[in-house]
Amino acid sequence: MEWGRLLRRARRRLRASGERAACALLVAVALAPAPALAQVDTDFALVRGEILDTMVVENEADLDFGDLLPGTANGTVVLTPSATPTCTTNYGIIHTGNCRASRFDGSASFLFPLRVTRPPGNQLTVTGPMGATMQVTNLTYAMTTFHFPLAPTATEQRYLLLNPNFTLYVGGTLNVASNQRPGIYNGTFTLEFNYD
């Protein structure tokens, strides 16, 4: 009987001490700092790109003012930009031989604005014997095939292509001095073709 009482008492103590231990453990767990939760913030950016068709441009003919005999005063030869250009002279300049506009054939995308960047000052220098020079000024431009001319800027001719194939003719004004040195004169100019 005595043993039974002692055993019951011991069981109560163990149970009570076990419960306290469990409570203490629960409290310790509850008071322990929780691990920091990682915060993720996601944002999106749009990316855009466009691949344009390749544009091809070829120089099919050079600007050729032909053969000239200087006049009685400084004068000019005006060559029109077309498939059948004319060369108009003044101050007694005599013109014979070629009269050919420069020709550029190209292909680009349909209904795209074509921008043709002119040479600086829209002019060029041709050089002849002994370093003699002449100026070609006021380069002029004419587009064939279907296009819609857009307002030019200070440095560009602008067209809306209604046909992907185009031809651009370039003419200009050759300034010839009355005492111009005889010989062959050559020069180059660069046009930059862009579309967007």
C-alpha positions in Angstrom: 0.0 0.0 0.0 2.8 2.3 0.9 4.6 1.3 -2.2 1.6 2.0 -4.4 1.2 5.5 -2.9 4.9 6.3 -3.5 4.7 5.0 -7.0 1.6 7.1 -7.8 3.4 10.2 -6.3 6.5 9.6 -8.3 4.4 9.2 -11.5 2.7 12.5 -10.8 6.0 14.3 -10.2 7.5 12.9 -13.4 4.3 13.8 -15.3 4.4 17.3 -13.8 8.2 17.8 -14.5 7.7 16.4 -18.0 4.8 18.8 -18.6 6.9 21.7 -17.3 9.8 20.7 -19.5 7.5 20.5 -22.5 6.0 23.9 -21.7 9.5 25.4 -21.2 10.5 23.9 -24.6 7.4 25.3 -26.3 8.0 28.7 -24.8 11.6 28.6 -25.9 10.6 27.7 -29.4 7.9 30.4 -29.4 10.4 33.0 -28.2 13.2 32.0 -30.6 13.6 34.4 -33.5 12.0 33.0 -36.7 14.3 32.8 -39.6 14.0 35.8 -41.9 11.8 35.1 -44.9 13.4 36.1 -48.2 11.4 38.8 -50.1 11.2 38.5 -53.8 10.1 41.5 -55.9 9.7 40.8 -59.6 9.3 43.4 -62.3 9.2 43.0 -66.1 10.6 45.0 -69.0 9.4 44.8 -72.6 12.1 44.2 -75.3 11.4 45.3 -78.8 13.4 44.8 -82.0 12.7 44.9 -85.7 14.7 43.3 -88.4 14.5 45.3 -91.7 14.9 43.9 -95.1 18.3 44.5 -96.6 18.5 47.4 -98.9 20.7 47.1 -102.0 21.9 50.1 -104.0 24.2 50.0 -107.0 25.8 52.9 -108.9 24.9 52.1 -112.5 26.2 55.3 -114.2 28.6 58.1 -113.4 27.9 61.8 -113.7 29.5 62.9 -117.0 29.4 66.5 -118.3 31.1 65.5 -121.6 33.6 67.6 -123.5 33.7 71.3 -123.0 35.4 74.4 -124.5 35.5 77.3 -122.1 33.5 80.4 -122.9 34.3 84.1 -123.0 33.6 84.4 -119.2 33.2 82.1 -116.3 30.1 80.0 -116.9 28.2 76.9 -116.0 27.0 73.6 -117.5 23.7 72.5 -115.9 23.0 68.8 -116.2 19.4 67.6 -115.4 18.8 64.5 -113.4 17.0 62.1 -115.7 17.4 59.1 -117.9 17.6 61.5 -120.9 19.4 64.5 -119.4 20.2 67.8 -121.0 23.3 69.9 -120.6 22.6 73.6 -120.8 25.6 76.0 -121.1 26.0 79.8 -120.9 28.7 82.4 -121.5 29.8 80.8 -124.7 30.8 77.4 -123.3 30.6 74.8 -126.1 29.4 71.3 -125.1 29.9 68.1 -127.1 29.9 64.4 -126.3 28.3 62.8 -123.2 25.7 64.3 -121.1 24.8 61.7 -118.5 23.3 61.9 -115.0 24.6 59.6 -112.3 22.2 56.7 -111.8 21.6 54.6 -108.6 19.4 51.5 -108.8 18.1 50.1 -105.5 15.6 47.8 -103.8 14.1 48.2 -100.4 10.9 47.5 -98.5 7.5 48.7 -99.8 6.0 51.8 -98.2 9.2 52.7 -96.2 10.6 56.3 -96.1 13.9 56.4 -98.0 16.4 59.0 -96.9 19.3 60.0 -99.2 22.0 61.9 -97.4 23.6 64.4 -99.8 27.4 65.2 -99.8 28.5 68.0 -97.5 27.3 71.3 -99.0 25.6 69.3 -101.7 28.6 69.8 -103.9 31.9 68.2 -104.9 35.3 69.1 -106.4 36.7 67.6 -109.6 40.4 67.7 -110.1 42.3 67.9 -113.4 45.9 68.4 -114.6 48.4 70.2 -112.5 45.9 70.3 -109.6 43.4 72.5 -111.4 39.9 72.1 -110.0 36.3 72.8 -110.9 33.3 72.8 -108.5 30.1 70.8 -109.2 27.4 72.6 -107.1 23.7 72.4 -106.6 23.4 68.6 -107.0 19.8 67.8 -108.1 17.9 64.5 -107.6 15.1 62.8 -109.5 13.4 59.5 -108.5 11.8 57.3 -111.0 9.2 54.5 -110.4 6.4 55.0 -108.0 7.2 57.1 -105.0 5.8 60.0 -103.0 8.3 62.9 -102.4 8.6 63.9 -98.8 9.9 67.3 -97.6 13.7 67.4 -97.9 15.8 68.5 -95.0 19.0 70.6 -95.1 21.1 67.4 -95.7 18.6 64.8 -97.1 16.3 64.1 -99.9 13.3 62.0 -98.7 10.9 59.8 -100.5 8.1 57.3 -99.6 8.7 54.2 -101.7 5.5 52.9 -103.3 7.5 50.3 -105.2 10.4 48.4 -103.6 12.6 48.9 -106.7 13.7 52.4 -107.4 16.1 54.5 -109.6 17.6 57.8 -108.4 19.3 60.1 -110.9 21.7 62.9 -109.9 22.6 65.9 -111.9 24.3 69.2 -111.0 26.0 72.4 -112.1 29.6 72.4 -113.3 31.3 75.7 -112.9 33.8 76.4 -115.7 36.3 79.3 -115.6 37.0 81.1 -118.9 40.7 80.2 -118.4 40.1 76.6 -117.2 43.2 74.4 -117.8 42.6 71.8 -120.5 42.5 68.1 -119.5 40.4 65.4 -117.9 38.8 66.2 -114.6 37.6 63.6 -112.1 36.0 63.5 -108.7 33.8 61.4 -106.5 30.8 62.0 -104.3 29.0 59.8 -101.7 25.3 59.4 -101.2 24.1 57.5 -98.1 20.8 55.6 -98.5 18.8 54.8 -95.4 15.2 53.7 -94.8 13.2 53.1 -91.7 
